[in-house]
Amino acid sequence: MEKNSGSGGVQSLDRAFDLLELLCRSQNGMAIHQLSEITGLHKSTVHRLLAAMASRGYVRRDPENAVYRAGMRLCELSEYIQENLDVVARAREPMERLSRATGETVHLVAREGAEIVYVYKVESIHGAIRMVSRIGMRRPLYCTGVGKAILATRGDEEVLQCWEESERVPCTPYTITRKDAFLREIAQIRQQGYAMDNEENELGALRSGGHPGLARGCVLCPVHLGSGVPHDRRAGPQSDPRPVGDPERDLRLPGGRLE
């Protein structure tokens, strides 16, 4: 069944965005009949919208199998968006310094609802194993180090609301899926001043932490550290996960505020 457009929305634009989002999430691309089945749109409508987007580079068609994929124009625009984010411009230099000082990959994230979105990344030049994170990737707040760091600075009511809004699907055997355990984790983060992702989001060589800056009672753009070195979960942190330098000073925006 075709989806009704939102209040004041343009139906063709809504439909085009639905198709584009499906193609962006598809690893192998999709044919017109597949897109038609999923969206409920007539094949002729799907073809017309895809042709319009293809003419501007937003999608591309494989002539061998008639499969459509997201186009490189989206990558180009994402670069512009990233460059125009004020916080990215201001965070780039301190993130690079932090990466050099720690030898770790450093992430900058933004919160959207019950998720974080990676908006910038400085890859470690020392790590033998590359992290799977990428700009634009979304992850739940409740099972990532940086997400828990953000939640630790919020009130209990907001923390509970985020927990209820999350799907709480176990990403690994170590993902916290019980509310009482999650609330204990948040309490511990508030006490110790930093958060760790102890293989909750990804198995293997990933060990990440977020610094909530709890001494100041705020986190705005917390820094996310990741290690490419395999570890024993029972051994605890191999180093102090708190960042080098003063993130509040380095990431301050005009007007003295942090984001």
CYANA upper distance limits for C-alpha pairs under 8 A (distance plus 0.5 A):
  1 MET  CA     39 THR  CA      7.59
  1 MET  CA     40 GLY  CA      5.12
  1 MET  CA     41 LEU  CA      7.92
  2 GLU  CA     39 THR  CA      6.78
  2 GLU  CA     40 GLY  CA      5.30
  2 GLU  CA     41 LEU  CA      6.28
  3 LYS  CA     39 THR  CA      8.06
  3 LYS  CA     40 GLY  CA      8.27
  4 ASN  CA     11 GLN  CA      7.93
  5 SER  CA      9 GLY  CA      6.18
  5 SER  CA     10 VAL  CA      7.16
  5 SER  CA     11 GLN  CA      5.67
  5 SER  CA     14 ASP  CA      6.72
  6 GLY  CA     10 VAL  CA      8.44
  9 GLY  CA     13 LEU  CA      8.22
  9 GLY  CA     14 ASP  CA      7.64
 10 VAL  CA     14 ASP  CA      6.75
 11 GLN  CA     15 ARG  CA      6.70
 12 SER  CA     16 ALA  CA      6.61
 12 SER  CA     49 LEU  CA      8.41
 13 LEU  CA     17 PHE  CA      6.68
 14 ASP  CA     18 ASP  CA      6.75
 15 ARG  CA     19 LEU  CA      6.88
 15 ARG  CA     49 LEU  CA      8.49
 16 ALA  CA     20 LEU  CA      6.63
 16 ALA  CA     49 LEU  CA      6.48
 16 ALA  CA     50 LEU  CA      8.10
 17 PHE  CA     21 GLU  CA      6.49
 18 ASP  CA     22 LEU  CA      6.80
 18 ASP  CA     39 THR  CA      8.10
 19 LEU  CA     23 LEU  CA      6.81
 19 LEU  CA     35 LEU  CA      7.45
 19 LEU  CA     39 THR  CA      8.29
 19 LEU  CA     46 VAL  CA      8.39
 19 LEU  CA     50 LEU  CA      8.42
 20 LEU  CA     24 CYS  CA      6.66
 20 LEU  CA     58 TYR  CA      8.38
 20 LEU  CA     59 VAL  CA      8.03
 20 LEU  CA     70 ALA  CA      7.39
 21 GLU  CA     25 ARG  CA      6.87
 22 LEU  CA     26 SER  CA      6.77
 22 LEU  CA     35 LEU  CA      8.42
 23 LEU  CA     29 GLY  CA      6.59
 23 LEU  CA     30 MET  CA      7.24
 23 LEU  CA     68 TYR  CA      7.80
 23 LEU  CA     69 ARG  CA      6.04
 23 LEU  CA     70 ALA  CA      5.92
 24 CYS  CA     69 ARG  CA      7.77
 24 CYS  CA     70 ALA  CA      5.91
 26 SER  CA     30 MET  CA      7.61
 26 SER  CA     69 ARG  CA      8.17
 28 ASN  CA     69 ARG  CA      8.05
 29 GLY  CA     67 VAL  CA      6.27
 29 GLY  CA     68 TYR  CA      5.83
 29 GLY  CA     69 ARG  CA      5.15
 29 GLY  CA     70 ALA  CA      8.23
 30 MET  CA     34 GLN  CA      6.63
 30 MET  CA     35 LEU  CA      7.11
 30 MET  CA     67 VAL  CA      5.65
 30 MET  CA     68 TYR  CA      5.84
 30 MET  CA     69 ARG  CA      7.26
 31 ALA  CA     35 LEU  CA      6.93
 31 ALA  CA     66 ALA  CA      6.76
 31 ALA  CA     67 VAL  CA      5.00
 31 ALA  CA     68 TYR  CA      6.43
 32 ILE  CA     36 SER  CA      6.54
 32 ILE  CA     43 LYS  CA      6.90
 32 ILE  CA     46 VAL  CA      7.00
 32 ILE  CA     47 HIS  CA      7.18
 32 ILE  CA     67 VAL  CA      7.95
 32 ILE  CA     68 TYR  CA      8.21
 33 HIS  CA     37 GLU  CA      6.66
 33 HIS  CA     43 LYS  CA      6.93
 34 GLN  CA     38 ILE  CA      6.80
 35 LEU  CA     39 THR  CA      6.54
 35 LEU  CA     41 LEU  CA      8.36
 35 LEU  CA     46 VAL  CA      7.72
 36 SER  CA     40 GLY  CA      5.90
 36 SER  CA     41 LEU  CA      5.52
 36 SER  CA     42 HIS  CA      6.44
 36 SER  CA     43 LYS  CA      6.07
 36 SER  CA     46 VAL  CA      6.99
 37 GLU  CA     41 LEU  CA      7.79
 41 LEU  CA     45 THR  CA      6.87
 41 LEU  CA     46 VAL  CA      6.95
 42 HIS  CA     46 VAL  CA      6.88
 43 LYS  CA     47 HIS  CA      6.56
 44 SER  CA     48 ARG  CA      6.63
 45 THR  CA     49 LEU  CA      6.74
 46 VAL  CA     50 LEU  CA      6.54
 47 HIS  CA     51 ALA  CA      6.51
 48 ARG  CA     52 ALA  CA      6.87
 49 LEU  CA     53 MET  CA      6.83
 50 LEU  CA     54 ALA  CA      6.40
 50 LEU  CA     59 VAL  CA      7.50
 51 ALA  CA     55 SER  CA      6.72
 52 ALA  CA     56 ARG  CA      7.46
 53 MET  CA     57 GLY  CA      6.85
 53 MET  CA     58 TYR  CA      5.69
 53 MET  CA     59 VAL  CA      6.27
 54 ALA  CA     58 TYR  CA      6.13
 54 ALA  CA     59 VAL  CA      5.20
 54 ALA  CA     60 ARG  CA      5.95
 54 ALA  CA     61 ARG  CA      8.02
 54 ALA  CA     71 GLY  CA      8.20
 56 ARG  CA     73 ARG  CA      8.21
 57 GLY  CA     71 GLY  CA      6.00
 57 GLY  CA     72 MET  CA      7.10
 57 GLY  CA     73 ARG  CA      5.69
 57 GLY  CA     74 LEU  CA      8.48
 58 TYR  CA     70 ALA  CA      6.58
 58 TYR  CA     71 GLY  CA      5.00
 58 TYR  CA     72 MET  CA      7.19
 58 TYR  CA     73 ARG  CA      5.75
 58 TYR  CA     74 LEU  CA      6.51
 59 VAL  CA     68 TYR  CA      7.13
 59 VAL  CA     69 ARG  CA      6.06
 59 VAL  CA     70 ALA  CA      4.86
 59 VAL  CA     71 GLY  CA      4.56
 59 VAL  CA     72 MET  CA      8.18
 59 VAL  CA     73 ARG  CA      8.50
 60 ARG  CA     68 TYR  CA      6.09
 60 ARG  CA     69 ARG  CA      5.91
 60 ARG  CA     70 ALA  CA      6.74
 60 ARG  CA     71 GLY  CA      5.81
 61 ARG  CA     66 ALA  CA      6.54
 61 ARG  CA     67 VAL  CA      6.23
 61 ARG  CA     68 TYR  CA      4.95
 61 ARG  CA     69 ARG  CA      6.96
 62 ASP  CA     66 ALA  CA      5.72
 62 ASP  CA     67 VAL  CA      5.81
 62 ASP  CA     68 TYR  CA      6.73
 62 ASP  CA     69 ARG  CA      8.37
 63 PRO  CA     67 VAL  CA      8.11
 70 ALA  CA     74 LEU  CA      7.99
 71 GLY  CA     75 CYS  CA      8.27
 72 MET  CA     76 GLU  CA      6.98
 73 ARG  CA     77 LEU  CA      6.79
 74 LEU  CA     78 SER  CA      6.57
 75 CYS  CA     79 GLU  CA      6.89
 76 GLU  CA     80 TYR  CA      7.25
 77 LEU  CA     81 ILE  CA      6.77
 78 SER  CA     82 GLN  CA      6.59
 79 GLU  CA     83 GLU  CA      6.62
 80 TYR  CA     84 ASN  CA      6.60
 81 ILE  CA     85 LEU  CA      6.87
 82 GLN  CA     88 VAL  CA      7.42
 82 GLN  CA    119 VAL  CA      7.38
 82 GLN  CA    120 TYR  CA      7.99
 83 GLU  CA     88 VAL  CA      7.39
 83 GLU  CA     89 ALA  CA      7.22
 84 ASN  CA     88 VAL  CA      8.29
 84 ASN  CA     89 ALA  CA      8.07
 85 LEU  CA     89 ALA  CA      7.12
 86 ASP  CA     90 ARG  CA      6.88
 87 VAL  CA     91 ALA  CA      6.32
 87 VAL  CA    251 LEU  CA      7.88
 87 VAL  CA    253 LEU  CA      7.93
 87 VAL  CA    259 GLU  CA      7.81
 88 VAL  CA     92 ARG  CA      6.32
 88 VAL  CA    108 LEU  CA      8.34
 88 VAL  CA    119 VAL  CA      8.12
 88 VAL  CA    120 TYR  CA      7.21
 89 ALA  CA     93 GLU  CA      8.50
 90 ARG  CA     94 PRO  CA      8.44
 90 ARG  CA    250 ASP  CA      8.25
 90 ARG  CA    251 LEU  CA      6.73
 90 ARG  CA    253 LEU  CA      8.21
 91 ALA  CA     95 MET  CA      6.43
 91 ALA  CA    108 LEU  CA      8.43
 91 ALA  CA    250 ASP  CA      7.65
 91 ALA  CA    251 LEU  CA      6.18
 92 ARG  CA     96 GLU  CA      6.67
 93 GLU  CA     97 ARG  CA      6.78
 94 PRO  CA     98 LEU  CA      6.56
 94 PRO  CA    247 PRO  CA      8.28
 94 PRO  CA    250 ASP  CA      6.65
 94 PRO  CA    251 LEU  CA      8.24
 95 MET  CA     99 SER  CA      6.62
 95 MET  CA    106 VAL  CA      6.87
 95 MET  CA    107 HIS  CA      8.38
 95 MET  CA    122 VAL  CA      7.31
 95 MET  CA    223 VAL  CA      8.38
 96 GLU  CA    100 ARG  CA      6.73
 96 GLU  CA    106 VAL  CA      8.40
 96 GLU  CA    122 VAL  CA      6.83
 97 ARG  CA    101 ALA  CA      6.60
 98 LEU  CA    102 THR  CA      6.58
 98 LEU  CA    104 GLU  CA      8.49
 98 LEU  CA    106 VAL  CA      7.96
 98 LEU  CA    243 PRO  CA      7.45
 98 LEU  CA    244 VAL  CA      6.64
 98 LEU  CA    245 GLY  CA      8.21
 99 SER  CA    103 GLY  CA      5.81
 99 SER  CA    104 GLU  CA      5.67
 99 SER  CA    105 THR  CA      6.48
 99 SER  CA    106 VAL  CA      6.52
 99 SER  CA    122 VAL  CA      7.42
 99 SER  CA    123 GLU  CA      8.15
 99 SER  CA    124 SER  CA      6.76
100 ARG  CA    104 GLU  CA      7.95
100 ARG  CA    124 SER  CA      8.16
101 ALA  CA    244 VAL  CA      7.69
102 THR  CA    244 VAL  CA      8.21
103 GLY  CA    124 SER  CA      6.29
103 GLY  CA    125 ILE  CA      7.62
103 GLY  CA    126 HIS  CA      6.46
103 GLY  CA    127 GLY  CA      7.91
104 GLU  CA    123 GLU  CA      7.85
104 GLU  CA    124 SER  CA      5.47
104 GLU  CA    126 HIS  CA      8.07
104 GLU  CA    127 GLY  CA      7.74
104 GLU  CA    225 LEU  CA      6.71
104 GLU  CA    226 GLY  CA      6.46
104 GLU  CA    227 SER  CA      6.44
105 THR  CA    121 LYS  CA      7.83
105 THR  CA    122 VAL  CA      6.18
105 THR  CA    123 GLU  CA      5.07
105 THR  CA    124 SER  CA      4.95
105 THR  CA    131 MET  CA      8.38
105 THR  CA    224 HIS  CA      8.45
105 THR  CA    225 LEU  CA      6.28
105 THR  CA    226 GLY  CA      5.92
105 THR  CA    227 SER  CA      7.47
106 VAL  CA    121 LYS  CA      6.33
106 VAL  CA    122 VAL  CA      5.68
106 VAL  CA    123 GLU  CA      7.10
106 VAL  CA    124 SER  CA      8.10
106 VAL  CA    223 VAL  CA      6.96
106 VAL  CA    224 HIS  CA      5.93
106 VAL  CA    225 LEU  CA      5.50
106 VAL  CA    226 GLY  CA      7.33
107 HIS  CA    118 TYR  CA      7.36
107 HIS  CA    119 VAL  CA      8.26
107 HIS  CA    120 TYR  CA      6.42
107 HIS  CA    121 LYS  CA      5.05
107 HIS  CA    122 VAL  CA      6.95
107 HIS  CA    223 VAL  CA      6.36
107 HIS  CA    224 HIS  CA      5.33
107 HIS  CA    225 LEU  CA      7.17
108 LEU  CA    118 TYR  CA      6.57
108 LEU  CA    119 VAL  CA      6.27
108 LEU  CA    120 TYR  CA      5.55
108 LEU  CA    121 LYS  CA      6.71
108 LEU  CA    221 CYS  CA      6.85
108 LEU  CA    222 PRO  CA      7.32
108 LEU  CA    223 VAL  CA      6.27
108 LEU  CA    224 HIS  CA      7.12
109 VAL  CA    116 ILE  CA      6.62
109 VAL  CA    117 VAL  CA      5.86
109 VAL  CA    118 TYR  CA      4.95
109 VAL  CA    119 VAL  CA      5.81
109 VAL  CA    120 TYR  CA      7.47
109 VAL  CA    146 VAL  CA      8.50
109 VAL  CA    221 CYS  CA      6.81
109 VAL  CA    222 PRO  CA      7.74
109 VAL  CA    223 VAL  CA      8.23
109 VAL  CA    224 HIS  CA      8.45
110 ALA  CA    116 ILE  CA      6.03
110 ALA  CA    117 VAL  CA      5.75
110 ALA  CA    118 TYR  CA      7.08
110 ALA  CA    119 VAL  CA      7.23
110 ALA  CA    221 CYS  CA      7.21
111 ARG  CA    115 GLU  CA      6.42
111 ARG  CA    116 ILE  CA      4.96
111 ARG  CA    117 VAL  CA      6.74
111 ARG  CA    147 GLY  CA      8.49
112 GLU  CA    116 ILE  CA      6.34
112 GLU  CA    117 VAL  CA      7.46
113 GLY  CA    162 CYS  CA      8.12
114 ALA  CA    140 PRO  CA      6.62
114 ALA  CA    141 LEU  CA      6.21
114 ALA  CA    142 TYR  CA      8.40
114 ALA  CA    162 CYS  CA      5.89
114 ALA  CA    163 TRP  CA      8.30
114 ALA  CA    165 GLU  CA      7.07
114 ALA  CA    166 SER  CA      6.64
115 GLU  CA    138 ARG  CA      6.85
115 GLU  CA    139 ARG  CA      5.97
115 GLU  CA    140 PRO  CA      4.83
115 GLU  CA    141 LEU  CA      5.45
115 GLU  CA    147 GLY  CA      8.00
116 ILE  CA    138 ARG  CA      6.11
116 ILE  CA    139 ARG  CA      5.96
116 ILE  CA    140 PRO  CA      6.71
116 ILE  CA    141 LEU  CA      6.50
116 ILE  CA    147 GLY  CA      6.96
117 VAL  CA    135 ILE  CA      8.21
117 VAL  CA    136 GLY  CA      6.27
117 VAL  CA    137 MET  CA      6.19
117 VAL  CA    138 ARG  CA      5.17
117 VAL  CA    139 ARG  CA      7.26
118 TYR  CA    133 SER  CA      8.28
118 TYR  CA    134 ARG  CA      7.28
118 TYR  CA    135 ILE  CA      5.52
118 TYR  CA    136 GLY  CA      5.72
118 TYR  CA    137 MET  CA      6.08
118 TYR  CA    138 ARG  CA      7.20
119 VAL  CA    135 ILE  CA      5.80
119 VAL  CA    136 GLY  CA      6.55
120 TYR  CA    135 ILE  CA      6.48
121 LYS  CA    134 ARG  CA      8.06
121 LYS  CA    135 ILE  CA      7.53
123 GLU  CA    130 ARG  CA      8.37
127 GLY  CA    227 SER  CA      7.94
127 GLY  CA    228 GLY  CA      6.14
127 GLY  CA    229 VAL  CA      8.10
128 ALA  CA    228 GLY  CA      7.16
129 ILE  CA    228 GLY  CA      5.53
129 ILE  CA    229 VAL  CA      8.07
130 ARG  CA    228 GLY  CA      7.27
131 MET  CA    206 LEU  CA      8.07
131 MET  CA    226 GLY  CA      8.12
131 MET  CA    228 GLY  CA      7.53
133 SER  CA    137 MET  CA      7.19
139 ARG  CA    144 THR  CA      7.81
140 PRO  CA    144 THR  CA      7.19
140 PRO  CA    147 GLY  CA      7.55
140 PRO  CA    166 SER  CA      7.64
141 LEU  CA    146 VAL  CA      7.97
141 LEU  CA    147 GLY  CA      4.40
141 LEU  CA    148 LYS  CA      6.38
141 LEU  CA    150 ILE  CA      8.40
141 LEU  CA    151 LEU  CA      7.98
141 LEU  CA    162 CYS  CA      8.45
142 TYR  CA    147 GLY  CA      6.59
142 TYR  CA    148 LYS  CA      6.20
142 TYR  CA    162 CYS  CA      8.38
142 TYR  CA    163 TRP  CA      7.40
142 TYR  CA    166 SER  CA      8.21
142 TYR  CA    168 ARG  CA      8.47
142 TYR  CA    176 ILE  CA      8.44
142 TYR  CA    182 PHE  CA      8.22
143 CYS  CA    147 GLY  CA      7.52
143 CYS  CA    148 LYS  CA      7.47
143 CYS  CA    175 THR  CA      6.88
143 CYS  CA    176 ILE  CA      7.31
143 CYS  CA    197 ASP  CA      7.39
143 CYS  CA    200 GLU  CA      6.20
143 CYS  CA    201 ASN  CA      6.32
144 THR  CA    148 LYS  CA      6.59
144 THR  CA    196 MET  CA      8.04
144 THR  CA    197 ASP  CA      5.81
144 THR  CA    200 GLU  CA      7.48
144 THR  CA    201 ASN  CA      6.63
144 THR  CA    208 SER  CA      8.40
145 GLY  CA    149 ALA  CA      6.68
145 GLY  CA    195 ALA  CA      5.63
145 GLY  CA    196 MET  CA      5.07
145 GLY  CA    197 ASP  CA      4.83
145 GLY  CA    208 SER  CA      6.46
145 GLY  CA    209 GLY  CA      5.27
145 GLY  CA    210 GLY  CA      5.66
145 GLY  CA    224 HIS  CA      7.75
146 VAL  CA    150 ILE  CA      6.81
146 VAL  CA    195 ALA  CA      7.28
146 VAL  CA    196 MET  CA      8.25
146 VAL  CA    208 SER  CA      8.49
146 VAL  CA    209 GLY  CA      6.70
146 VAL  CA    210 GLY  CA      4.70
146 VAL  CA    211 HIS  CA      7.75
146 VAL  CA    212 PRO  CA      8.47
146 VAL  CA    222 PRO  CA      7.09
146 VAL  CA    223 VAL  CA      7.59
146 VAL  CA    224 HIS  CA      6.10
147 GLY  CA    151 LEU  CA      6.85
147 GLY  CA    210 GLY  CA      8.19
148 LYS  CA    152 ALA  CA      6.51
148 LYS  CA    186 ILE  CA      7.28
148 LYS  CA    189 ILE  CA      8.37
148 LYS  CA    195 ALA  CA      6.82
148 LYS  CA    210 GLY  CA      8.22
149 ALA  CA    153 THR  CA      7.48
149 ALA  CA    189 ILE  CA      7.59
149 ALA  CA    194 TYR  CA      6.99
149 ALA  CA    195 ALA  CA      5.84
149 ALA  CA    210 GLY  CA      6.00
149 ALA  CA    211 HIS  CA      6.75
149 ALA  CA    212 PRO  CA      5.42
149 ALA  CA    219 VAL  CA      8.29
149 ALA  CA    222 PRO  CA      7.98
150 ILE  CA    154 ARG  CA      7.61
150 ILE  CA    212 PRO  CA      6.80
150 ILE  CA    219 VAL  CA      6.79
150 ILE  CA    220 LEU  CA      8.42
150 ILE  CA    222 PRO  CA      7.81
151 LEU  CA    155 GLY  CA      8.48
151 LEU  CA    158 GLU  CA      8.44
151 LEU  CA    159 VAL  CA      6.45
151 LEU  CA    186 ILE  CA      7.90
152 ALA  CA    159 VAL  CA      8.27
152 ALA  CA    186 ILE  CA      6.02
152 ALA  CA    187 ALA  CA      7.87
152 ALA  CA    189 ILE  CA      6.96
152 ALA  CA    190 ARG  CA      6.23
152 ALA  CA    212 PRO  CA      7.83
153 THR  CA    190 ARG  CA      7.95
153 THR  CA    212 PRO  CA      7.48
153 THR  CA    214 LEU  CA      7.40
153 THR  CA    217 GLY  CA      7.05
153 THR  CA    218 CYS  CA      6.55
153 THR  CA    219 VAL  CA      7.12
154 ARG  CA    158 GLU  CA      6.77
154 ARG  CA    159 VAL  CA      7.02
155 GLY  CA    159 VAL  CA      6.81
156 ASP  CA    160 LEU  CA      6.66
157 GLU  CA    161 GLN  CA      6.66
158 GLU  CA    162 CYS  CA      6.68
159 VAL  CA    163 TRP  CA      6.81
160 LEU  CA    164 GLU  CA      6.72
161 GLN  CA    165 GLU  CA      6.69
162 CYS  CA    166 SER  CA      6.69
163 TRP  CA    168 ARG  CA      8.33
163 TRP  CA    179 LYS  CA      8.09
168 ARG  CA    177 THR  CA      6.37
169 VAL  CA    177 THR  CA      7.86
170 PRO  CA    174 TYR  CA      8.24
170 PRO  CA    175 THR  CA      5.79
170 PRO  CA    176 ILE  CA      7.89
170 PRO  CA    177 THR  CA      7.25
171 CYS  CA    175 THR  CA      6.52
171 CYS  CA    200 GLU  CA      7.17
171 CYS  CA    201 ASN  CA      5.98
171 CYS  CA    202 GLU  CA      7.16
172 THR  CA    199 GLU  CA      7.66
172 THR  CA    200 GLU  CA      6.34
172 THR  CA    201 ASN  CA      6.84
172 THR  CA    202 GLU  CA      6.74
172 THR  CA    203 LEU  CA      6.79
173 PRO  CA    200 GLU  CA      7.95
174 TYR  CA    198 ASN  CA      7.95
174 TYR  CA    199 GLU  CA      6.73
174 TYR  CA    200 GLU  CA      5.41
175 THR  CA    199 GLU  CA      7.94
175 THR  CA    200 GLU  CA      4.64
175 THR  CA    201 ASN  CA      7.08
176 ILE  CA    181 ALA  CA      7.26
176 ILE  CA    182 PHE  CA      6.71
176 ILE  CA    200 GLU  CA      7.49
177 THR  CA    181 ALA  CA      8.22
177 THR  CA    182 PHE  CA      7.85
178 ARG  CA    182 PHE  CA      6.74
179 LYS  CA    183 LEU  CA      6.65
180 ASP  CA    184 ARG  CA      6.78
181 ALA  CA    185 GLU  CA      6.71
182 PHE  CA    186 ILE  CA      6.86
183 LEU  CA    187 ALA  CA      6.71
184 ARG  CA    188 GLN  CA      6.66
185 GLU  CA    189 ILE  CA      6.75
186 ILE  CA    190 ARG  CA      6.78
187 ALA  CA    191 GLN  CA      6.86
188 GLN  CA    192 GLN  CA      6.63
189 ILE  CA    193 GLY  CA      6.13
189 ILE  CA    194 TYR  CA      5.99
189 ILE  CA    195 ALA  CA      5.93
190 ARG  CA    194 TYR  CA      7.82
190 ARG  CA    214 LEU  CA      7.21
193 GLY  CA    211 HIS  CA      7.36
193 GLY  CA    212 PRO  CA      6.91
193 GLY  CA    213 GLY  CA      7.11
193 GLY  CA    214 LEU  CA      5.98
193 GLY  CA    215 ALA  CA      7.79
194 TYR  CA    209 GLY  CA      7.51
194 TYR  CA    210 GLY  CA      6.34
194 TYR  CA    211 HIS  CA      5.16
194 TYR  CA    212 PRO  CA      6.27
194 TYR  CA    213 GLY  CA      8.08
194 TYR  CA    214 LEU  CA      8.38
194 TYR  CA    241 PRO  CA      7.76
194 TYR  CA    242 ARG  CA      7.01
195 ALA  CA    209 GLY  CA      5.73
195 ALA  CA    210 GLY  CA      5.52
195 ALA  CA    211 HIS  CA      6.89
195 ALA  CA    212 PRO  CA      7.97
196 MET  CA    207 ARG  CA      7.90
196 MET  CA    208 SER  CA      6.19
196 MET  CA    209 GLY  CA      4.69
196 MET  CA    210 GLY  CA      6.98
196 MET  CA    241 PRO  CA      8.43
197 ASP  CA    201 ASN  CA      7.50
197 ASP  CA    207 ARG  CA      6.52
197 ASP  CA    208 SER  CA      5.60
197 ASP  CA    209 GLY  CA      6.43
198 ASN  CA    207 ARG  CA      6.56
198 ASN  CA    208 SER  CA      7.79
198 ASN  CA    233 ARG  CA      7.52
199 GLU  CA    203 LEU  CA      5.73
199 GLU  CA    204 GLY  CA      7.54
199 GLU  CA    206 LEU  CA      6.99
199 GLU  CA    207 ARG  CA      6.92
202 GLU  CA    206 LEU  CA      7.10
204 GLY  CA    230 PRO  CA      6.91
205 ALA  CA    227 SER  CA      7.49
205 ALA  CA    228 GLY  CA      5.84
205 ALA  CA    229 VAL  CA      6.00
205 ALA  CA    230 PRO  CA      4.76
205 ALA  CA    231 HIS  CA      7.30
206 LEU  CA    226 GLY  CA      6.73
206 LEU  CA    227 SER  CA      6.13
206 LEU  CA    228 GLY  CA      6.41
206 LEU  CA    229 VAL  CA      7.81
206 LEU  CA    230 PRO  CA      7.70
207 ARG  CA    225 LEU  CA      8.35
207 ARG  CA    226 GLY  CA      5.92
207 ARG  CA    227 SER  CA      5.83
207 ARG  CA    228 GLY  CA      8.07
208 SER  CA    224 HIS  CA      7.08
208 SER  CA    225 LEU  CA      5.47
208 SER  CA    226 GLY  CA      4.73
208 SER  CA    227 SER  CA      7.01
209 GLY  CA    224 HIS  CA      6.12
209 GLY  CA    225 LEU  CA      5.72
209 GLY  CA    226 GLY  CA      7.39
209 GLY  CA    241 PRO  CA      6.40
209 GLY  CA    242 ARG  CA      8.24
210 GLY  CA    222 PRO  CA      6.69
210 GLY  CA    223 VAL  CA      6.17
210 GLY  CA    224 HIS  CA      5.32
210 GLY  CA    225 LEU  CA      7.11
210 GLY  CA    241 PRO  CA      8.00
210 GLY  CA    242 ARG  CA      7.93
211 HIS  CA    219 VAL  CA      8.44
211 HIS  CA    222 PRO  CA      6.33
211 HIS  CA    223 VAL  CA      6.68
211 HIS  CA    224 HIS  CA      7.89
211 HIS  CA    241 PRO  CA      8.08
211 HIS  CA    242 ARG  CA      6.17
211 HIS  CA    243 PRO  CA      7.35
212 PRO  CA    218 CYS  CA      7.40
212 PRO  CA    219 VAL  CA      5.53
212 PRO  CA    220 LEU  CA      8.47
212 PRO  CA    222 PRO  CA      6.56
213 GLY  CA    217 GLY  CA      7.14
213 GLY  CA    218 CYS  CA      6.57
213 GLY  CA    219 VAL  CA      6.23
213 GLY  CA    222 PRO  CA      8.49
213 GLY  CA    248 GLU  CA      8.25
214 LEU  CA    218 CYS  CA      6.57
214 LEU  CA    219 VAL  CA      7.78
219 VAL  CA    258 LEU  CA      8.32
219 VAL  CA    259 GLU  CA      8.38
220 LEU  CA    258 LEU  CA      5.80
220 LEU  CA    259 GLU  CA      4.98
221 CYS  CA    251 LEU  CA      8.14
221 CYS  CA    258 LEU  CA      8.03
221 CYS  CA    259 GLU  CA      6.23
222 PRO  CA    247 PRO  CA      8.47
223 VAL  CA    243 PRO  CA      8.05
225 LEU  CA    241 PRO  CA      7.90
231 HIS  CA    235 ALA  CA      8.18
232 ASP  CA    236 GLY  CA      8.02
237 PRO  CA    241 PRO  CA      8.05
243 PRO  CA    247 PRO  CA      8.19
246 ASP  CA    250 ASP  CA      6.67
247 PRO  CA    251 LEU  CA      6.23
248 GLU  CA    252 ARG  CA      6.44
248 GLU  CA    258 LEU  CA      7.79
251 LEU  CA    258 LEU  CA      7.11
252 ARG  CA    256 GLY  CA      6.54
252 ARG  CA    257 ARG  CA      6.40
252 ARG  CA    258 LEU  CA      5.58
252 ARG  CA    259 GLU  CA      8.36
253 LEU  CA    257 ARG  CA      5.92
253 LEU  CA    258 LEU  CA      6.13
253 LEU  CA    259 GLU  CA      7.92
